[in-house]
Amino acid sequence: MRTLKYTAVALAIAGLTGCATVNMDQSMANLNETTASMTEKKVVLALNDEQRNQLRAQADELLKTPLGLNSTVELMLVNSPEFQALLARGYSESALAAQSGRIPNPIFNFERITVGDELEIGRLFSFGLLDLITLPWRQQAATFRIERAQLQLAGDVIGQVAQARSAWVDAVVALQKQQYAEQVFENAQASAELAKRMEEVGNFTIIQRIRQQMFYSDAALGLAMARQEATSTREKLVRVLGLDAQQFEELKLPDRLPDLPSTVKKPEEVSKQATSRLDVQMAKQAYDAALKVSGAETVSSFVDIEAGIRRDSVFDRDSGTKTNPKGFELDIRLPLFDWGGLRRDALSAELLAKANTLEAVMRNVDSNLRESYTNYRTAYDIAKHYQTEVVPMLDTLAEQNTLRYNGMLIGTFELLADSRNQVRSIESSIDASANFLRAQLALDAALMGSPSNVKLSMGAQSPAAEAAAGH
């Protein structure tokens, strides 16, 4: 009896001292280390008003200047309540994972029974014997679950960063296109007004005047759509950044996208960086956790045992005597109707599924990186072609047409038409630069293990061909 008691106490103490646990500061440090390439180690979970005020001050400072791509990410990290909620949920998942490895609390049962002149007081201290036996397995599984929860949080953070970057690109592109749509509208307005006056003096037919007014009408519709797109993308960015009404008024964006880099990443450089993708780590952690859980679950599928230490006090009021019977109890679940076969089959199937998922993820890594890199390189080549070939050629055409106009070889309407074509080419150049930036961001996310698809789309006819066809 005494040996059983000491053994149980020793096992309980050993289990308690070896429990898996999590720490808030350490969790944030690990998260920053994992996502450093995309967050620059600036992820902070605000726990009180003082920390929230510090983050607000950082956000206000960032809003004083036009937001670049990196400052947009930083603003989202320190200002978005949705992002703070994401961090809090991530820590909650880690804490619950750690809790799954703790030993269940023992149960103290107290009884008071009166039979005639006899009073019996019973005390029972019981605990799950299998819980102690399987504790090492459960602690290892809990450790894996903690690591998985932290990897999942890192993946969610990368997803939020990618969303903020994408929203910034869309907002700046829409703003830049709006500016050029205003130029097209001004040109079309001038053309329509000139056509109207020329018709009034008999130098233009009704058909010629209507044709110019149709250009003006199309330009007006295009400007309205461009303004709506600029507003829509700006509001999406506001939501992603978690800006309030005051911060919305302070938000400033650059007039144009950043210039193309002078060099691009090499394939071997990309392969070297993709050494610890999160999706591979998460699949491996899921398999390891299932493997550890299966050991404990297999044992408990056969039988369950509850052990208890009993000490009673029996008072005989008639004789005035007291006795203290003591002993122990074992409650064993008998496998008469359910031998746990289906439960073990489910565990085996789940383990097999996790193993195949890990294999599938590992096989897809190279393919995903090749696709992401191809999109990145193709988008760069297209954007570079626009920058070094298409736009300079159209600039030369514009200069030549200005000379022809000054020499009275072409009229005002031909010059205005050329100006419209040049603006369209610049819009296509903006789209090409935006495609490259999106492909670059997608490649960065793919290297971290959060792949996303980027579709490269170009018009059916290049602006240069359109311009050449118009002259």
C-alpha positions in Angstrom: 0.0 0.0 0.0 2.7 2.5 1.0 4.8 1.5 -2.0 1.9 2.2 -4.4 1.4 5.6 -2.8 5.0 6.6 -3.1 5.2 5.4 -6.6 2.2 7.4 -7.7 3.4 10.5 -6.0 6.9 10.1 -7.7 5.3 9.6 -11.1 3.1 12.6 -10.7 6.0 14.9 -9.6 8.1 13.6 -12.5 5.3 14.3 -14.9 4.6 17.8 -13.6 8.3 18.8 -13.8 8.6 17.7 -17.4 5.5 19.3 -18.8 5.6 21.1 -22.2 5.0 24.8 -21.8 4.9 28.0 -23.7 6.0 31.6 -23.0 4.6 34.7 -24.6 8.0 36.5 -25.0 9.7 33.4 -26.3 6.8 32.7 -28.7 7.1 36.2 -30.2 10.8 35.9 -30.4 10.5 32.5 -32.3 7.9 34.0 -34.6 10.1 37.0 -35.4 13.0 34.7 -36.1 10.9 32.6 -38.5 9.3 35.5 -40.4 12.3 37.8 -40.3 12.7 38.1 -44.0 9.2 39.5 -44.4 8.6 41.3 -41.1 12.2 42.5 -40.2 11.5 41.1 -36.7 8.9 43.8 -35.8 6.0 41.6 -34.8 4.7 42.6 -31.3 1.6 41.5 -29.5 0.3 44.4 -27.4 -0.9 43.2 -24.0 -1.8 46.5 -22.2 -2.6 50.1 -22.9 1.0 51.2 -22.6 2.1 48.8 -25.4 -0.9 49.8 -27.5 0.0 53.5 -27.2 3.5 52.7 -28.2 2.3 50.9 -31.3 -0.1 53.8 -32.1 2.8 56.3 -31.9 4.8 54.2 -34.4 1.8 54.1 -36.7 1.4 57.9 -36.5 5.1 58.4 -37.3 4.8 56.1 -40.4 1.8 58.0 -41.7 3.7 61.3 -41.8 5.3 60.3 -45.2 4.0 58.5 -48.2 3.9 54.7 -47.6 6.4 52.5 -49.4 6.1 48.8 -49.7 8.2 48.1 -46.5 6.6 50.8 -44.5 3.1 49.5 -45.4 4.0 46.1 -43.9 5.4 47.8 -40.8 2.2 49.9 -40.4 0.1 46.8 -40.7 2.1 45.0 -38.0 1.8 47.8 -35.5 -1.7 49.2 -36.3 -4.0 46.5 -37.5 -6.3 45.1 -34.8 -7.1 42.2 -37.0 -3.4 41.3 -37.0 -3.3 41.6 -33.2 -6.2 39.3 -33.0 -4.3 36.8 -35.2 -1.3 36.9 -32.9 -3.6 36.4 -29.8 -5.3 33.5 -31.4 -2.0 32.0 -32.3 -0.7 32.2 -28.7 -4.0 30.7 -27.5 -3.5 27.7 -29.8 0.0 27.2 -28.5 -1.3 27.4 -24.9 -4.0 24.8 -25.6 -1.4 22.6 -27.3 0.7 22.8 -24.1 -2.3 22.0 -22.0 -2.9 18.8 -23.9 0.4 17.4 -22.5 -0.4 18.1 -18.8 -1.4 15.3 -16.5 -5.1 15.5 -15.4 -5.7 16.6 -11.9 -6.3 13.9 -9.3 -9.8 13.5 -7.8 -10.5 13.7 -4.1 -13.8 12.0 -3.1 -15.3 12.6 0.4 -18.2 10.5 1.8 -20.2 10.7 5.1 -22.5 7.9 5.8 -24.6 7.2 9.0 -26.0 3.7 9.7 -27.8 3.5 13.0 -25.2 4.4 15.7 -22.3 4.1 13.3 -20.8 7.0 11.4 -18.5 6.3 8.5 -16.4 9.0 6.8 -14.7 8.0 3.6 -11.8 9.7 1.8 -10.6 8.6 -1.7 -7.7 10.1 -3.6 -7.8 8.7 -7.2 -6.0 9.4 -10.5 -5.8 7.8 -13.9 -3.0 5.2 -13.9 -2.8 5.1 -17.7 -2.5 8.9 -17.7 0.7 8.5 -15.8 1.9 5.6 -17.9 1.3 7.3 -21.2 2.5 10.8 -20.0 5.9 10.7 -21.8 4.1 10.1 -25.1 1.5 12.8 -24.5 4.2 15.3 -23.5 6.1 14.7 -26.7 2.9 15.0 -28.7 2.1 18.3 -26.9 5.6 19.6 -27.8 5.0 18.8 -31.5 1.5 20.5 -31.3 3.1 23.6 -29.8 5.7 23.7 -32.6 2.9 23.2 -35.2 0.8 25.9 -33.7 3.8 28.3 -33.9 4.5 27.3 -37.5 0.8 27.8 -38.4 1.0 31.3 -36.8 4.1 32.1 -38.8 2.2 31.0 -42.0 -0.7 33.2 -41.1 1.6 36.2 -40.4 3.2 35.7 -43.8 -0.2 35.6 -45.4 -1.2 38.9 -43.7 2.1 40.5 -44.9 1.5 39.3 -48.4 -2.1 40.6 -48.3 -0.8 44.1 -47.2 1.8 44.1 -49.9 -0.7 43.1 -52.6 -3.1 45.8 -51.4 -0.4 48.5 -51.6 0.5 47.5 -55.1 -3.1 47.6 -56.3 -3.7 50.9 -54.6 -0.6 52.6 -56.2 -1.3 51.1 -59.6 -4.9 52.4 -59.5 -3.8 55.8 -58.4 -1.2 56.0 -61.2 -3.7 54.9 -63.8 -6.2 57.5 -62.5 -3.6 60.2 -63.2 -3.1 59.0 -66.8 -6.9 58.6 -67.3 -7.2 62.3 -66.3 -4.7 63.2 -69.0 -6.6 61.2 -71.6 -9.8 62.9 -70.5 -8.3 66.4 -70.8 -7.0 65.5 -74.3 -10.4 64.1 -75.4 -12.2 67.1 -73.9 -10.0 69.5 -75.9 -10.4 67.4 -79.0 -14.2 67.3 -78.7 -14.4 71.1 -78.0 -12.2 71.8 -81.1 -14.3 69.5 -83.3 -17.5 71.3 -82.1 -16.1 74.7 -83.0 -14.8 73.5 -86.4 -18.2 72.1 -87.2 -19.8 75.4 -86.3 -17.6 77.2 -88.9 -18.2 74.5 -91.5 -14.7 72.9 -91.4 -15.9 69.6 -89.9 -18.7 67.2 -90.8 -21.2 65.9 -88.2 -19.6 62.5 -88.5 -16.1 63.9 -87.7 -17.5 65.9 -84.8 -19.4 62.9 -83.4 -16.3 60.7 -83.7 -14.3 63.1 -81.5 -17.2 63.4 -79.0 -17.3 59.6 -78.8 -13.6 59.7 -77.8 -14.5 62.2 -75.2 -17.4 60.1 -73.9 -15.1 57.0 -73.7 -12.5 59.0 -71.9 -15.1 60.3 -69.4 -16.2 56.8 -68.7 -12.7 55.5 -68.4 -11.8 58.3 -65.9 -14.9 57.5 -63.8 -13.9 53.8 -63.7 -10.3 54.7 -62.9 -11.4 56.9 -60.0 -13.7 54.2 -58.7 -10.9 51.6 -58.9 -8.5 54.0 -57.1 -11.1 54.5 -54.3 -11.9 50.8 -54.0 -8.2 49.7 -53.8 -7.4 52.5 -51.4 -10.3 51.4 -49.1 -9.1 47.8 -49.3 -5.6 49.0 -48.2 -7.2 51.0 -45.4 -9.0 47.8 -44.1 -5.9 45.7 -44.3 -3.9 48.3 -42.4 -6.7 48.7 -39.8 -6.7 52.5 -40.2 -9.3 54.6 -38.3 -11.0 57.7 -39.6 -8.2 60.0 -38.5 -5.5 57.8 -40.0 -7.5 57.5 -43.2 -7.2 61.3 -43.7 -3.4 61.1 -43.1 -2.8 58.2 -45.5 -0.5 59.2 -48.4 0.6 57.0 -51.2 3.5 57.5 -53.7 2.5 58.6 -57.2 4.2 55.6 -58.9 5.5 52.2 -58.4 9.2 51.7 -57.5 11.7 51.3 -60.4 12.7 47.9 -61.6 15.8 46.4 -60.0 18.9 46.4 -62.0 19.4 42.7 -61.4 17.2 39.7 -60.7 17.6 36.6 -58.6 19.3 33.6 -60.1 17.7 30.1 -60.1 20.5 28.8 -57.8 19.9 31.6 -55.4 16.2 30.8 -55.2 17.0 27.1 -54.6 19.4 28.0 -51.9 16.9 30.1 -50.0 14.2 27.5 -50.0 15.7 25.3 -47.3 13.2 25.5 -44.5 9.8 26.2 -46.1 6.9 26.4 -43.6 4.6 24.1 -45.5 7.2 21.3 -45.3 7.9 21.9 -41.6 4.1 21.9 -40.9 3.6 18.7 -42.7 6.5 17.0 -40.9 5.3 18.3 -37.5 1.8 16.9 -38.3 3.2 13.5 -39.0 5.5 13.5 -36.0 2.6 14.5 -33.7 0.3 11.8 -35.1 3.1 9.3 -34.6 3.5 10.2 -31.0 -0.2 10.4 -30.3 -0.8 7.0 -31.8 1.3 5.3 -29.1 -0.7 6.6 -26.2 -4.0 6.2 -28.1 -3.3 2.6 -29.0 -2.7 1.7 -25.3 -5.8 3.5 -24.1 -7.9 1.8 -26.8 -7.5 -1.5 -25.1 -8.1 -0.6 -21.4 -8.4 2.2 -19.0 -7.4 2.0 -15.3 -8.2 4.3 -12.4 -6.1 3.9 -9.2 -7.2 5.3 -5.9 -5.9 5.5 -2.3 -8.6 5.1 0.4 -8.7 6.0 4.0 -11.9 5.8 6.0 -12.9 6.6 9.6 -15.7 4.6 11.3 -17.2 5.9 14.5 -19.3 3.6 16.7 -21.4 5.9 18.9 -22.8 3.1 21.1 -19.4 1.8 22.1 -17.4 5.1 21.5 -14.8 3.3 19.5 -13.1 4.5 16.2 -11.5 2.5 13.5 -9.5 3.6 10.4 -9.7 1.1 7.6 -7.5 1.9 4.6 -6.5 0.5 1.3 -6.5 1.1 -2.4 -8.9 0.8 -5.4 -8.5 -0.1 -9.0 -11.2 0.7 -11.6 -10.6 -1.2 -14.8 -12.7 -0.7 -17.9 -13.4 -4.2 -19.3 -13.3 -4.5 -23.1 -16.4 -6.7 -23.4 -18.3 -4.9 -26.1 -15.7 -2.7 -27.7 -12.1 -3.9 -28.2 -11.1 -0.6 -29.7 -10.3 -2.1 -33.1 -12.0 0.7 -35.1 -10.3 3.3 -33.1 -6.9 1.8 -33.8 -7.8 1.5 -37.5 -8.6 5.2 -37.5 -5.3 6.1 -35.9 -3.4 4.0 -38.4 -5.3 5.6 -41.3 -4.7 9.1 -40.0 -1.0 8.4 -39.6 -0.9 7.0 -43.1 -2.6 10.2 -44.4 -0.1 12.4 -42.6 2.8 10.5 -44.1 1.4 10.8 -47.6 0.6 14.5 -47.1 4.3 15.1 -46.1 5.5 13.2 -49.2 3.1 15.2 -51.4 4.2 18.6 -50.0 7.9 17.7 -50.4 7.3 16.6 -54.0 5.5 19.8 -54.8 8.2 22.1 -53.4 10.4 22.1 -56.5 7.6 22.5 -58.9 6.1 25.4 -57.1 9.4 27.2 -56.9 10.0 26.6 -60.6 6.6 28.1 -61.4 7.0 31.0 -59.1 10.5 31.8 -60.4 9.4 31.5 -64.1 6.5 34.0 -63.4 9.0 36.3 -61.7 11.6 36.2 -64.5 9.0 36.5 -67.2 7.3 39.4 -65.6 10.7 41.1 -65.2 11.6 40.6 -68.8 8.3 42.0 -70.0 8.5 45.0 -67.7 12.1 45.6 -68.7 11.1 45.4 -72.4 8.4 48.1 -71.9 10.9 50.3 -70.0 13.8 50.0 -72.5 12.0 49.4 -75.8 8.3 50.2 -76.0 8.1 53.4 -74.1 11.2 55.0 -75.6 9.9 54.1 -79.1 6.6 55.8 -78.4 8.4 58.8 -77.0 10.3 59.1 -80.2 7.0 58.8 -82.2 5.6 61.6 -80.0 8.6 63.8 -80.7 8.4 63.2 -84.4 4.7 63.8 -84.6 5.2 67.1 -82.7 7.7 68.1 -85.3 5.3 67.1 -88.1 2.6 69.1 -86.4 4.9 72.2 -86.1 5.7 71.7 -89.8 1.9 71.6 -90.6 2.3 68.0 -91.9 -0.4 66.7 -89.5 -3.3 68.3 -87.9 -4.4 68.8 -84.3 -6.5 65.7 -84.1 -3.7 63.5 -85.3 -1.5 64.9 -82.6 -4.2 64.4 -79.9 -4.7 60.8 -81.1 -1.0 60.2 -80.8 -1.0 61.5 -77.3 -3.9 59.1 -76.4 -1.9 56.2 -77.8 1.2 57.2 -75.7 -0.9 57.4 -72.5 -2.3 53.9 -73.3 1.3 52.6 -73.7 2.3 54.1 -70.3 -0.7 52.3 -68.7 0.5 49.0 -70.2 3.9 49.8 -68.9 2.4 50.3 -65.4 0.6 47.0 -65.7 3.9 45.3 -66.6 5.7 46.8 -63.6 2.8 45.8 -61.3 2.9 42.3 -62.7 6.6 42.1 -61.9 6.1 43.4 -58.4 3.3 40.9 -57.7 5.4 38.1 -59.1 8.3 39.1 -56.9 6.1 39.2 -53.8 4.7 35.8 -54.8 8.2 34.4 -55.1 9.1 35.7 -51.7 6.1 34.0 -50.2 6.8 30.8 -52.0 10.4 30.8 -50.6 8.8 30.9 -47.1 6.3 28.1 -47.9 3.2 30.2 -48.6 2.8 29.8 -52.3 0.3 31.9 -54.3 -0.6 31.9 -58.0 0.1 35.0 -60.1 -1.4 35.2 -63.5 0.5 37.3 -66.1 -1.9 38.9 -68.6 -1.2 41.2 -71.5 -3.4 42.8 -74.1 -4.0 41.2 -77.4 -2.2 44.1 -79.2 0.8 45.9 -77.9 0.6 49.7 -77.6 3.4 50.1 -80.1 1.5 48.2 -82.7 -1.6 50.2 -81.9 0.3 53.4 -82.3 1.9 52.3 -85.5 -1.5 51.3 -86.9 -2.9 54.8 -86.0 -0.3 56.6 -88.1 
